[in-house]
Amino acid sequence: MPQEQILKEVYNANLITYPTLIEGQLGPDRTKWCGFHKIYEHNTQKCLALIRQIEYLTKMGPLEKYAWKKSDH
């Protein structure tokens, strides 16, 4: 499942909050949008902060339905 979909689900379940936008944080590359940070700088799929949040929530249990099982490969 794409990270953008997982982001929407965990946000709607109140498991995470979006980071605070800092003035001047919008980058010049308008082709790379991060739905987690809500900035043009990198793609949501490559957002390290979101990846870490998803990994943490997966290990702690709320997102274990997204964890890959050996039978999924």
N, CA, C and O atoms as a Tinker XYZ file with bonds, in Angstrom:
   292  protein
     1  N      0.851000   -1.176000    0.000000    73     2
     2  CA     0.000000    0.000000    0.000000    64     1     3
     3  C      0.897000    1.240000    0.000000    63     2     4     5
     4  O      1.870000    1.291000    0.753000    81     3
     5  N      0.592000    2.223000   -0.818000    73     3     6
     6  CA     1.409000    3.438000   -0.884000    64     5     7
     7  C      1.417000    4.188000    0.448000    63     6     8     9
     8  O      0.434000    4.192000    1.189000    81     7
     9  N      2.553000    4.820000    0.724000    73     7    10
    10  CA     2.700000    5.561000    1.979000    64     9    11
    11  C      1.675000    6.679000    2.107000    63    10    12    13
    12  O      1.243000    6.992000    3.216000    81    11
    13  N      1.284000    7.280000    1.004000    73    11    14
    14  CA     0.298000    8.355000    1.063000    64    13    15
    15  C     -1.031000    7.841000    1.623000    63    14    16    17
    16  O     -1.696000    8.543000    2.385000    81    15
    17  N     -1.414000    6.636000    1.255000    73    15    18
    18  CA    -2.645000    6.038000    1.774000    64    17    19
    19  C     -2.493000    5.704000    3.256000    63    18    20    21
    20  O     -3.401000    5.952000    4.049000    81    19
    21  N     -1.346000    5.142000    3.627000    73    19    22
    22  CA    -1.100000    4.834000    5.035000    64    21    23
    23  C     -1.114000    6.120000    5.853000    63    22    24    25
    24  O     -1.670000    6.151000    6.951000    81    23
    25  N     -0.501000    7.191000    5.323000    73    23    26
    26  CA    -0.480000    8.483000    5.999000    64    25    27
    27  C     -1.900000    8.961000    6.280000    63    26    28    29
    28  O     -2.196000    9.396000    7.393000    81    27
    29  N     -2.771000    8.886000    5.294000    73    27    30
    30  CA    -4.157000    9.319000    5.474000    64    29    31
    31  C     -4.849000    8.500000    6.562000    63    30    32    33
    32  O     -5.560000    9.049000    7.404000    81    31
    33  N     -4.637000    7.192000    6.538000    73    31    34
    34  CA    -5.297000    6.324000    7.506000    64    33    35
    35  C     -4.798000    6.556000    8.926000    63    34    36    37
    36  O     -5.600000    6.622000    9.857000    81    35
    37  N     -3.488000    6.682000    9.105000    73    35    38
    38  CA    -2.966000    6.884000   10.465000    64    37    39
    39  C     -3.308000    8.276000   10.980000    63    38    40    41
    40  O     -3.505000    8.454000   12.182000    81    39
    41  N     -3.381000    9.262000   10.097000    73    39    42
    42  CA    -3.784000   10.599000   10.519000    64    41    43
    43  C     -5.251000   10.594000   10.938000    63    42    44    45
    44  O     -5.599000   11.148000   11.980000    81    43
    45  N     -6.108000    9.976000   10.137000    73    43    46
    46  CA    -7.536000    9.906000   10.466000    64    45    47
    47  C     -7.802000    9.116000   11.746000    63    46    48    49
    48  O     -8.808000    9.336000   12.420000    81    47
    49  N     -6.892000    8.191000   12.077000    73    47    50
    50  CA    -7.020000    7.404000   13.309000    64    49    51
    51  C     -6.345000    8.107000   14.497000    63    50    52    53
    52  O     -6.270000    7.548000   15.592000    81    51
    53  N     -5.859000    9.327000   14.275000    73    51    54
    54  CA    -5.189000   10.126000   15.313000    64    53    55
    55  C     -3.949000    9.438000   15.880000    63    54    56    57
    56  O     -3.651000    9.565000   17.068000    81    55
    57  N     -3.229000    8.707000   15.027000    73    55    58
    58  CA    -1.992000    8.051000   15.462000    64    57    59
    59  C     -0.777000    8.940000   15.254000    63    58    60    61
    60  O      0.240000    8.762000   15.924000    81    59
    61  N     -0.867000    9.898000   14.330000    73    59    62
    62  CA     0.217000   10.850000   14.107000    64    61    63
    63  C     -0.381000   12.226000   13.845000    63    62    64    65
    64  O     -1.572000   12.363000   13.566000    81    63
    65  N      0.470000   13.234000   13.941000    73    63    66
    66  CA     0.085000   14.582000   13.552000    64    65    67
    67  C      1.082000   15.057000   12.506000    63    66    68    69
    68  O      2.228000   14.610000   12.468000    81    67
    69  N      0.629000   15.962000   11.669000    73    67    70
    70  CA     1.526000   16.514000   10.666000    64    69    71
    71  C      2.515000   17.458000   11.341000    63    70    72    73
    72  O      2.151000   18.149000   12.293000    81    71
    73  N      3.764000   17.502000   10.863000    73    71    74
    74  CA     4.740000   18.438000   11.418000    64    73    75
    75  C      4.310000   19.882000   11.156000    63    74    76    77
    76  O      3.591000   20.161000   10.197000    81    75
    77  N      4.755000   20.785000   12.012000    73    75    78
    78  CA     4.465000   22.200000   11.847000    64    77    79
    79  C      5.252000   22.751000   10.670000    63    78    80    81
    80  O      6.458000   22.529000   10.563000    81    79
    81  N      4.568000   23.469000    9.789000    73    79    82
    82  CA     5.226000   24.080000    8.639000    64    81    83
    83  C      6.016000   25.297000    9.097000    63    82    84    85
    84  O      5.477000   26.179000    9.765000    81    83
    85  N      7.268000   25.340000    8.742000    73    83    86
    86  CA     8.143000   26.454000    9.092000    64    85    87
    87  C      8.204000   27.408000    7.912000    63    86    88    89
    88  O      8.368000   26.980000    6.770000    81    87
    89  N      8.073000   28.692000    8.184000    73    87    90
    90  CA     8.125000   29.721000    7.134000    64    89    91
    91  C      9.383000   29.553000    6.296000    63    90    92    93
    92  O     10.473000   29.377000    6.840000    81    91
    93  N      9.241000   29.605000    5.004000    73    91    94
    94  CA    10.382000   29.489000    4.101000    64    93    95
    95  C     10.815000   28.061000    3.838000    63    94    96    97
    96  O     11.868000   27.834000    3.242000    81    95
    97  N     10.025000   27.100000    4.269000    73    95    98
    98  CA    10.386000   25.693000    4.127000    64    97    99
    99  C     10.044000   25.125000    2.753000    63    98   100   101
   100  O     10.537000   24.057000    2.388000    81    99
   101  N      9.213000   25.819000    1.993000    73    99   102
   102  CA     8.845000   25.317000    0.670000    64   101   103
   103  C     10.033000   25.379000   -0.270000    63   102   104   105
   104  O     10.632000   26.439000   -0.456000    81   103
   105  N     10.368000   24.260000   -0.855000    73   103   106
   106  CA    11.523000   24.191000   -1.743000    64   105   107
   107  C     11.190000   24.629000   -3.156000    63   106   108   109
   108  O     10.023000   24.816000   -3.500000    81   107
   109  N     12.216000   24.793000   -3.971000    73   107   110
   110  CA    12.020000   25.281000   -5.335000    64   109   111
   111  C     11.514000   24.221000   -6.324000    63   110   112   113
   112  O     10.938000   24.572000   -7.353000    81   111
   113  N     11.717000   22.950000   -6.033000    73   111   114
   114  CA    11.348000   21.882000   -6.957000    64   113   115
   115  C      9.870000   21.532000   -6.785000    63   114   116   117
   116  O      9.507000   20.803000   -5.861000    81   115
   117  N      9.032000   22.038000   -7.655000    73   115   118
   118  CA     7.582000   21.847000   -7.551000    64   117   119
   119  C      7.131000   20.475000   -8.065000    63   118   120   121
   120  O      5.930000   20.211000   -8.113000    81   119
   121  N      8.055000   19.603000   -8.447000    73   119   122
   122  CA     7.679000   18.266000   -8.903000    64   121   123
   123  C      7.726000   17.253000   -7.762000    63   122   124   125
   124  O      7.268000   16.122000   -7.925000    81   123
   125  N      8.271000   17.640000   -6.614000    73   123   126
   126  CA     8.413000   16.724000   -5.481000    64   125   127
   127  C      7.606000   17.245000   -4.302000    63   126   128   129
   128  O      8.047000   18.153000   -3.597000    81   127
   129  N      6.425000   16.674000   -4.085000    73   127   130
   130  CA     5.540000   17.094000   -3.006000    64   129   131
   131  C      5.523000   16.054000   -1.899000    63   130   132   133
   132  O      5.347000   14.864000   -2.165000    81   131
   133  N      5.703000   16.492000   -0.670000    73   131   134
   134  CA     5.619000   15.602000    0.479000    64   133   135
   135  C      4.301000   15.866000    1.191000    63   134   136   137
   136  O      4.092000   16.948000    1.740000    81   135
   137  N      3.424000   14.889000    1.180000    73   135   138
   138  CA     2.132000   15.020000    1.828000    64   137   139
   139  C      2.222000   15.018000    3.342000    63   138   140   141
   140  O      1.295000   15.472000    4.012000    81   139
   141  N      3.317000   14.517000    3.896000    73   139   142
   142  CA     3.511000   14.513000    5.352000    64   141   143
   143  C      3.960000   15.888000    5.839000    63   142   144   145
   144  O      3.386000   16.443000    6.776000    81   143
   145  N      4.986000   16.427000    5.199000    73   143   146
   146  CA     5.499000   17.739000    5.592000    64   145   147
   147  C      4.733000   18.894000    4.943000    63   146   148   149
   148  O      4.827000   20.042000    5.378000    81   147
   149  N      3.975000   18.568000    3.896000    73   147   150
   150  CA     3.231000   19.564000    3.114000    64   149   151
   151  C      4.168000   20.628000    2.536000    63   150   152   153
   152  O      3.937000   21.831000    2.658000    81   151
   153  N      5.226000   20.136000    1.907000    73   151   154
   154  CA     6.212000   21.012000    1.275000    64   153   155
   155  C      6.645000   20.427000   -0.064000    63   154   156   157
   156  O      6.487000   19.232000   -0.314000    81   155
   157  N      7.186000   21.274000   -0.906000    73   155   158
   158  CA     7.834000   20.843000   -2.140000    64   157   159
   159  C      9.305000   20.710000   -1.829000    63   158   160   161
   160  O     10.019000   21.710000   -1.752000    81   159
   161  N      9.757000   19.507000   -1.651000    73   159   162
   162  CA    11.171000   19.261000   -1.379000    64   161   163
   163  C     11.546000   17.827000   -1.699000    63   162   164   165
   164  O     12.599000   17.562000   -2.279000    81   163
   165  N     10.677000   16.908000   -1.316000    73   163   166
   166  CA    10.893000   15.484000   -1.572000    64   165   167
   167  C      9.520000   14.823000   -1.693000    63   166   168   169
   168  O      8.519000   15.380000   -1.244000    81   167
   169  N      9.477000   13.652000   -2.293000    73   167   170
   170  CA     8.223000   12.920000   -2.476000    64   169   171
   171  C      7.806000   12.241000   -1.174000    63   170   172   173
   172  O      8.647000   11.873000   -0.354000    81   171
   173  N      6.513000   12.082000   -1.000000    73   171   174
   174  CA     5.991000   11.399000    0.184000    64   173   175
   175  C      6.589000   10.002000    0.293000    63   174   176   177
   176  O      6.931000    9.554000    1.387000    81   175
   177  N      6.715000    9.314000   -0.838000    73   175   178
   178  CA     7.255000    7.953000   -0.837000    64   177   179
   179  C      8.696000    7.888000   -0.325000    63   178   180   181
   180  O      9.135000    6.838000    0.143000    81   179
   181  N      9.428000    8.987000   -0.407000    73   179   182
   182  CA    10.833000    8.996000    0.020000    64   181   183
   183  C     11.041000    9.793000    1.308000    63   182   184   185
   184  O     12.179000   10.087000    1.676000    81   183
   185  N      9.966000   10.139000    1.985000    73   183   186
   186  CA    10.044000   10.943000    3.206000    64   185   187
   187  C     10.562000   10.081000    4.358000    63   186   188   189
   188  O      9.866000    9.186000    4.835000    81   187
   189  N     11.789000   10.359000    4.797000    73   187   190
   190  CA    12.399000    9.561000    5.855000    64   189   191
   191  C     11.661000    9.701000    7.179000    63   190   192   193
   192  O     11.536000    8.727000    7.920000    81   191
   193  N     11.173000   10.889000    7.485000    73   191   194
   194  CA    10.432000   11.085000    8.737000    64   193   195
   195  C      9.155000   10.244000    8.737000    63   194   196   197
   196  O      8.822000    9.631000    9.752000    81   195
   197  N      8.445000   10.209000    7.625000    73   195   198
   198  CA     7.223000    9.409000    7.537000    64   197   199
   199  C      7.553000    7.919000    7.570000    63   198   200   201
   200  O      6.853000    7.143000    8.222000    81   199
   201  N      8.598000    7.521000    6.880000    73   199   202
   202  CA     9.016000    6.117000    6.894000    64   201   203
   203  C      9.307000    5.677000    8.325000    63   202   204   205
   204  O      8.891000    4.592000    8.733000    81   203
   205  N     10.017000    6.505000    9.089000    73   203   206
   206  CA    10.327000    6.172000   10.491000    64   205   207
   207  C      9.058000    6.085000   11.338000    63   206   208   209
   208  O      8.930000    5.193000   12.177000    81   207
   209  N      8.120000    7.012000   11.120000    73   207   210
   210  CA     6.855000    6.983000   11.865000    64   209   211
   211  C      6.081000    5.699000   11.564000    63   210   212   213
   212  O      5.561000    5.053000   12.474000    81   211
   213  N      6.008000    5.336000   10.285000    73   211   214
   214  CA     5.293000    4.119000    9.891000    64   213   215
   215  C      5.965000    2.889000   10.477000    63   214   216   217
   216  O      5.285000    1.990000   10.972000    81   215
   217  N      7.298000    2.837000   10.428000    73   215   218
   218  CA     8.024000    1.696000   10.995000    64   217   219
   219  C      7.769000    1.586000   12.493000    63   218   220   221
   220  O      7.545000    0.491000   13.008000    81   219
   221  N      7.801000    2.716000   13.191000    73   219   222
   222  CA     7.563000    2.714000   14.633000    64   221   223
   223  C      6.156000    2.220000   14.953000    63   222   224   225
   224  O      5.975000    1.358000   15.813000    81   223
   225  N      5.168000    2.764000   14.263000    73   223   226
   226  CA     3.784000    2.362000   14.514000    64   225   227
   227  C      3.537000    0.902000   14.149000    63   226   228   229
   228  O      2.720000    0.229000   14.776000    81   227
   229  N      4.248000    0.416000   13.131000    73   227   230
   230  CA     4.127000   -0.993000   12.757000    64   229   231
   231  C      4.675000   -1.878000   13.867000    63   230   232   233
   232  O      4.054000   -2.878000   14.225000    81   231
   233  N      5.835000   -1.520000   14.415000    73   231   234
   234  CA     6.445000   -2.300000   15.496000    64   233   235
   235  C      5.620000   -2.244000   16.776000    63   234   236   237
   236  O      5.555000   -3.229000   17.512000    81   235
   237  N      4.988000   -1.103000   17.050000    73   235   238
   238  CA     4.215000   -0.929000   18.276000    64   237   239
   239  C      2.821000   -1.547000   18.184000    63   238   240   241
   240  O      2.153000   -1.710000   19.205000    81   239
   241  N      2.377000   -1.889000   16.990000    73   239   242
   242  CA     1.124000   -2.595000   16.848000    64   241   243
   243  C      0.039000   -1.944000   16.019000    63   242   244   245
   244  O     -0.635000   -2.650000   15.269000    81   243
   245  N     -0.177000   -0.604000   16.111000    73   243   246
   246  CA    -1.314000   -0.025000   15.394000    64   245   247
   247  C     -1.306000   -0.254000   13.882000    63   246   248   249
   248  O     -2.362000   -0.232000   13.249000    81   247
   249  N     -0.151000   -0.468000   13.311000    73   247   250
   250  CA    -0.082000   -0.649000   11.855000    64   249   251
   251  C      0.367000   -2.049000   11.451000    63   250   252   253
   252  O      0.818000   -2.248000   10.323000    81   251
   253  N      0.253000   -3.000000   12.335000    73   251   254
   254  CA     0.768000   -4.320000   11.981000    64   253   255
   255  C      0.038000   -4.938000   10.799000    63   254   256   257
   256  O      0.550000   -5.863000   10.168000    81   255
   257  N     -1.165000   -4.432000   10.491000    73   255   258
   258  CA    -1.871000   -4.947000    9.308000    64   257   259
   259  C     -1.130000   -4.590000    8.020000    63   258   260   261
   260  O     -1.363000   -5.212000    6.983000    81   259
   261  N     -0.230000   -3.586000    8.072000    73   259   262
   262  CA     0.552000   -3.199000    6.905000    64   261   263
   263  C      1.894000   -3.915000    6.818000    63   262   264   265
   264  O      2.579000   -3.836000    5.798000    81   263
   265  N      2.269000   -4.612000    7.883000    73   263   266
   266  CA     3.572000   -5.290000    7.898000    64   265   267
   267  C      3.556000   -6.439000    6.897000    63   266   268   269
   268  O      2.567000   -7.159000    6.763000    81   267
   269  N      4.664000   -6.589000    6.208000    73   267   270
   270  CA     4.787000   -7.694000    5.262000    64   269   271
   271  C      5.035000   -8.980000    6.028000    63   270   272   273
   272  O      5.809000   -9.015000    6.985000    81   271
   273  N      4.384000  -10.004000    5.601000    73   271   274
   274  CA     4.602000  -11.328000    6.165000    64   273   275
   275  C      5.353000  -12.137000    5.121000    63   274   276   277
   276  O      5.299000  -11.823000    3.932000    81   275
   277  N      6.041000  -13.159000    5.551000    73   275   278
   278  CA     6.801000  -13.990000    4.605000    64   277   279
   279  C      5.911000  -14.522000    3.496000    63   278   280   281
   280  O      6.365000  -14.680000    2.363000    81   279
   281  N      4.660000  -14.799000    3.802000    73   279   282
   282  CA     3.746000  -15.338000    2.786000    64   281   283
   283  C      3.327000  -14.278000    1.775000    63   282   284   285
   284  O      2.782000  -14.616000    0.725000    81   283
   285  N      3.577000  -12.966000    2.078000    73   283   286
   286  CA     3.224000  -11.894000    1.157000    64   285   287
   287  C      4.219000  -11.763000    0.013000    63   286   288   289
   288  O      3.902000  -11.130000   -0.993000    81   287
   289  N      5.386000  -12.326000    0.128000    73   287   290
   290  CA     6.441000  -12.143000   -0.887000    64   289   291
   291  C      6.372000  -13.168000   -1.962000    63   290   292
   292  O      7.187000  -13.150000   -2.885000    81   291
